[in-house]
C-alpha cells in the first residue's frame, strides 16, 4: 500500500533553536478582577476560540459592547483559578470549576455559552444587560 506523505516535517524539540517557553506570569490572572470590575460585560475565552466569536456577536447584536479577553494556553490554569473566585455555590457540583468561554455581566459571573444562550432564548439576557448598565435603553 502507499504511505501518506506528511504535510510538514517536524523538527525534534531538542534540535530546535527556539528557547523553551518561560513560566507564565501572574499578570494576566491578576488583571481578571480589574477587567471584570471596569467593564459591564466581559467575555473570557481561549485564544482563537470560535465560541467567543459567537458570544461577542450575540452581545453586539443586543447592543452591548463586551470586552473580549483572549487567554493563551500557558495562562489558562492561572486564569481558571482567578475565575474560580467569582463562582458562587449553585449546588450543582461544579463549585470552583470553570469552562471557557465565560461571560461576566455587571461584575458577576453570568455563565458560559449554554447559560447565555438559555438566557437569550428565555428573554432574560436583555434585562440582565440593562441591570448591568451595558445597554442604554
N, C-alpha and C positions, 0 to 999 in steps of 0.2 A: 504494500500500500504506500501511498505517498505520505510524506511527513509535512506537517504545517511549517511554513516559513514564518519566523517571528517578525512582528511588525517593528520592533525595536530591540536592539541588543542591549542587555543590561550590564552595567559595569558593577562588579562586586563592591560592596561598601568599603572594604579595606583598600581597594585600589583607587577609590575616589579622591579627588584633590580638594573636595569641599570639606569645610570644618563640620564637626558634629554639632547639632543644634544645642544651644545653651538651655539651661533650665528656665522655664517660663517665669517671668517676673509677676509679682502680685499686683502690679499696677492696673492691669485690666480688671482683676477681681475687685480691687478696692474702688474702682470707678463705677461699678454697677450701682451701688447705693446712691452715688451722686447723680448718675444718669437718670435713675428712676425718680428721684426727688425733684429734678429740674424739669422734666418733661411730663406732659399729661398722658401721652401714650408712648410706650417703648416696646419694641419687638427685639428680643434677643434670639439669635439663630446661629447655626453653623455657617461658616463662610461658604458661599455658593449654594446654599440650600434653596431649593425651588419652593418649598412651603413658606419660607419667609417672604418670597415674592408674592405668593397668593395672599398671605395675611396683609401685606402692605397695600396691595391693590384693593382688597376688600375695605380696609380702613380709609384709604384715599377716596374710594367710591362713596363713602358716607360723609366725607368732608373733613375727616381727621387727618392730621399730618404726623404720622408716627416717626419717632426716631428709631432707625434700624441699626442695631449693633451686631456686627458680624464677629463671631468668635472662632478663632483658629483652633485646630485640634490640640495644640500644646497647651492652650489656656482653658480648655473645656472643663477639666476637673476642678480648677480653681473657681471658675465661673459657676459651676454647678453647686459648689459649696456655698458660694455667696448668695445664689438664688435660694438655696435651702433655708436661709434666714428669713425670707419673705413668706415661706409656705406656712399657712395656718393649718392646724389639725382639723381635717374634714371628716376623720373617722373612716376613710376609705382604704386604709392600709398603705397609703403612698406618702406618709409623712417623711419629709426630708429628701424625697426622690423627685427629680425634675427631668423633663424631657424637652429638648429644644425642638422647635421654636417655642418660646414662651412670651406671653403678652402681659405687660403691666399697664393698668389703667388707673390713673389718679394715685399713683404711688403704691398701689396694692397689686399683688399678683392676680391677674384675671384668669389665666389658664393657658392651655396650649391651643393648637389648631382646632381640635374637636370641640372644646369649650366655646371658642369664639364662633365657630360655625353654628353650634347649637343655640347660642345666644342670638345670633343673627336670624336664624330661622324662627325662633320663638318671639322675636321682636324686643329682646332685652338688651341688645347691643347699643342701639342709639340712646336709650335713657342712661345707660352706664357711661357712655361717652359724654353726654350732656352734663351729668353729675360731676365728671372729672374736669370739665371746662375745656374739653377737646373740640367741642362744636360750638359755634356761635349762634345757634338757632334759639 
